[in-house]
Amino acid sequence: MIGLVWLCAAPGQTTYRVREVENPVFRPSQIFFRFEDIASPPFVELKRRFAFAESVKGVEDEFERILRLRQWIFQRLKVDESKPGPPLDAISILERGPDGGPFECTHAMLAQNAVLNAMGYVTRCLQPGPGGEENSYLAAGNHGVNEVWSNKHRKWFLSDAEFDGHFEKAGVPLSALEIRDEYLKNEAKDVDLVVGPERKKVKPRLLFSPHTYRFVAYEITGDRHTQSGWLSGALAVWEDEYFRTHTWYRWANPTGGKAPKHWALRQDYFVRTRHRDWIEWTPNVVSVKAEIQGEGARVQLRSHTPNFARHEMRTPGGRWVKTGAEVRLKLAGQTVEREFRAVNIAEVAGPVSRLLMERD
């Protein structure tokens, strides 16, 4: 949303004002840091060794591209419990994938994080769980999964590469906290579980279920592939009333026949925030602030775009051109309208933000 800016003009001088328009909400990252460096050697090596880009050749729709990349990972990791597990880095996981291994959620999470970032899509690693005290994996299991920022939908959505699936409500993909909202409201009766690029509806199964998202923790650092093999123990959690009044148990060796408290709860490793907006920050979104100055306008752009390359501007329907963080526009005619977006070094563009100024 762009606020109104009034111009105090001399008698007889034409005046303009900035009109409010519906724009993507800009929320900078407050607690997440160290994003993937997709120009770093680990990403160069990943793209050299694996042909995941071929799976989206000719596909223009961003959301479909993401789902096809996820399916490529799902199909590559052949589960074979008799084989030894690979090291926990994406290149080792994907290299051994076709030969089989005891692949589970962590392997799929790390592979999806690396592949999608390599293609220019912002992802993050999550560790949700149902949190029940009973010592069973259904009641107190733990899952490794990703959220992906969708420029098309202008929101985060949960993407589970272990099952090649995600959750939708009325056709819109849901984030982990949105799945949690729906589960706590009515056990997610209005949520569809879908798999594959064709988004086929399926029934819940162990851990691929809204029940798994009663508790959600987000890895603070976002560079699991750039810094392969290193992981911060800090986990961000939204400390709402439910989190404050319920205890998160995590499956492990039984303690008196019941699951112990989540290790991060016992060791005080949770980074708690009561600001849901801090969890749901908005990568790639451009904030547009305009001030009318005489016969022109001063426009300031801001975005929080991992692997940022440039901002771009155009008149509606025109050609995108590179622009700086500050733009000077001449005011002429009844209306002056511009569109802005951020582009990263993989040439993936973020959502479009508009600026509309009208003559009085």
N, C-alpha and C positions, 0 to 999 in steps of 0.2 A: 504494500500500500504506500502511495506517495502522498505526503501531506500537502495542504494548500499553502501557496506562497503568494502574498499580495504585493502588488507594485504600487508605490506612491508616485504618481506621475504629475508633471506640470499640466496646467490647463490646455486642453486640445491635443495632448499627446496620447497616442494609442497605448492602451494597457493590456497586459496579458496576465493570466493566472494559471497556475499548475492545477490540473484536475486530478482528483483521486481516481485511480484505476485498480483493478484487481491484479495483483502481482504475487509471485511466489514469496513466501515468508522467508526473510533472511535471519538466520540464527547462527552466529559464529561459534566455533568450538571453544568451550570454556574449560573442559577437563580432559579431552582426548588430545593426544599429541604423538609426534614421531610417526608420520604417515609413510607408506611405502614410497621409495624412490624408484620409479619404474625405468629410470635411465641407468640404474646401478648394474654392476656386473652380474649379480644373481638373476636379474630379469633379462638381461641380454642372453645369458646362458639358457634360461627357461625357454625363451622364444626360439632360440637356435635349435634346441633339441626336440621340441614337440610341436606338432602341426595343428594345434587347437584352432588357429586362425582359419584354417580351411573349413571348419565346421560352420562358419558364419559367412563364408564367401557369397556375395550377392544378396545377403539379407540386410535390408535397410532398417527395419523396425528395431529400435534399441531393446525393447523388452524381450522380443523373440530372440535376439542375439544372445542376451544373457541366459535365457533358458536353454538355448542350443549349446552354449559353452558348458553349462552345468551338466547337461546330458552327456556331453563328450567325456567329462570327468567320471560320471556315474558308470558309463559303459567301459571305461578303461580300467577301472579298479575291480579286478576279478577276485571275489572273496573266496579264499581257500584257507581255512583255519589250520591246515597241516603245514603251511609254509611259515618261515620265520618272518617277523615283522621288520619293515624297513626303518631306517632312522626317520625321525620326525622333521623332515624337510620336504618341500613340495617336489623338488627334482628327484630325490630318491624314491618318493612315493609313486610318482608318475612313471618313473623308469621301470620299477618292479610291477606296476599295475597289471599289465597283460599276462604276466607269469603267475599271478595269484599271490595272495597273502591274507593275513588276518585283518583285513581292512575294516575299519569302523569309523565312527563319527569324527574323531580327531584327524585321521588321515584325509577324509573327504573335506573337512573344514580347511585344512592347510592348503590342499590342492586348489580348492575353489578360490580361496583368498588370493593365491598367487596368479592363477589363470585370469581371473576377472580383472585384477589390477593391471596385469600385463596388457590387457586390451583397453585400458583406460577407464574402467568402472571402479568407483570407490566402494570398498567393502570393509567390514570389520568382523572380528571374531567374538562369538558369544558363548557363554556357558550357562544355559538354562537348566532347570530341573524341577520336578514335581514337589520335592521337599518333604515328603511324608516321613514320619518317624519309623514306620515299620521297615524291617530290614529285608526289603525286596527291591529289585531294580525298578519295578513298576511304581512303587510308592516313593522311593528315594533315589532314583537313578540320576545320572548326570549326562548331559549331551553337549557335543561340540558342533557348532553350526555358524552360519554367517548371516549378516544383514548386508544388503546391497542397496546403494543409493540409486533410485530410478529417476533419471532426468525426465523421462516421459511422464511418470506419475507424480513427480515432484515430492517424493517421499522415500523413506526406507522401507524395504520389505524383507521378510525372512526367507532365506533360500537354503534348503537342506540338500546338499549334494550326496549325502549317504543314501537318501531315498529318491533323489531327483524330483523333489517336490517343494511346494510352498502352500500357504493358506490364503484363501480369498473370501471376501464378503461382497456380494453383489458384483462380482467380477473384478474387484479391486484387490491387489495383493496387500497383505497385512504385515506390519512390523511385529516384532516380538511383544512389545508392550500392548499393541492393539489385539493380538491373540490373547494375551493375558486379560485385557479388559473384557473380551467376549467370554472367556472361560469363567471369570469371576462373576459376570452378570448372569449368565444362564447356561453355563457349561458349553459355550460356543455352539449353541443350536443353530445359529445362522451362518456358520462358517463352513466353507467347503475345503477339503483337502484335495489338492490336485497334483498330478505328476506329469513330467515331460513337457516338451514345447506345445503339445496339443492340449495340455491342461486337463487331462482326464481325471474325473472325480473318483476318489478311492476312499475306503474306510480307514479309520485310525488304526495304527499298530504301535508296538512298543516304541516309545519315545517320539515317533512321528504322530503326535497327538497334541491337541490344545492343552491337555492335562500337564504336559511337560513344561509349560510356560507359566506356572504359578509363581516361580521365582526366576529372575533373569539377571545375569551379571555380564558386563561388557569389559573386554580387555582394554585397559587404558592405553597401552601402546599399540599402534597400528602398523608395525613394520615387521611382521612375523617372517616375511620372505627376505626382505632387505637385510635383516639381522638374523638370518636363519640359525636356529639352535639356541637363541636367547629369548627369554620370556620374562617379563615383569610379573610379579605375583599380584600386583594391585588390580582390583576388579571394581568397576563402577556399578553402583546399584541405585535405582530410584527408591528413595526411602519414603514411600507413601504410608498411609495408615495400615494397609494390609501387611507391608513388610515390617512395620514397627510392632505389630501385634501378633505376628506369627514367626515361628522359628524355622529356619531353613536347615533341614537334615539332608545329608548326602550319603548315598550308599557307599559302604566301605566294609572292612571286617567288622562283624557285629560286636557291639559293646553291650553286654547283658541282653543279647537277642534283639537289639534295636540299633538303627543307624545313628551314628554320632552327628553332632552339629557340623554344618559345612566347615571345612578347614579354615576358610577365610573369615568365618564368623568367630571361630575359636582363637585365631591368631590376629584378629582385628585388621585384616587386610582389605576389607571393603572400603572403597571410597564412596561415601554416602552423599547423595544430593537430593534435596526436596524440590529441585527445579527440573521438572520433566523436560523442559525446553533444552536443558543442558545435555540430556541424553539424545534428544531428537534434533540435534543441530543440523544445518542444511548445507552440505557441500555444494559447490558449483553455482549457487544462487547469487545473483547480482543485486546488491542494494543500490538504488538510484535516488539521489537527493539533488533537487534542483532549486536554484535561487535565481529569480529574475532580476537582472541588473540593467536598467535602461532599455536599450533596444536589443539586448541579448540575454542569454541565460547561462549561468555557470552550473554545470552538472558534475557531481562527484559520484564515482563508482567504487564499490567495495565488494569483494567476494572472498570467501575462504575456500579456495580451490586447490586441493592437493595436486602437485605436478603442474602448477599453473603455467600457461604459455602466454595468454593475452586476453584482453577484453575486446569485444567486437561490437560494432554499431551499424544500424541500417535504418532507412525509412521503411515502413511496412511494405513488404513485397519486393524490396530492393536487394542490392548486393551487400553482403556483410563486408565490412572493412575494419582493420585493426584500429584501436583507439587507446588512448592513455587513460589513467585513472581520473583525470579531470578533462572535461570536454566543454568547449565554448560553442554555443549555438546562436545563430542570428535569428531573430524573430521577425517573421514576415508572413502575410496571409492570415486567414481566419484561424487555422490550426497549425501547430508544429508538433509532429509526432516522431518519436524514435523508439527503436527496440535495441536492447542490449543483452549480451550473453557472455559467459566466460568459456574459454576453450583451454583444454589441457594439452600436454605435449604429445598425447596419443591422438590428438585431433577429435576428441570427444567433447561436444558442446553441452553446456548446462542449460537449464530452463531459461526461457526468454522473459525479461522484464521490460515493461513499457513505460514511456514517459509521454504524457499528453499535456500540451499547453494550448490554451484558447484565448483569442482576443475578446475583450469585453464588448 
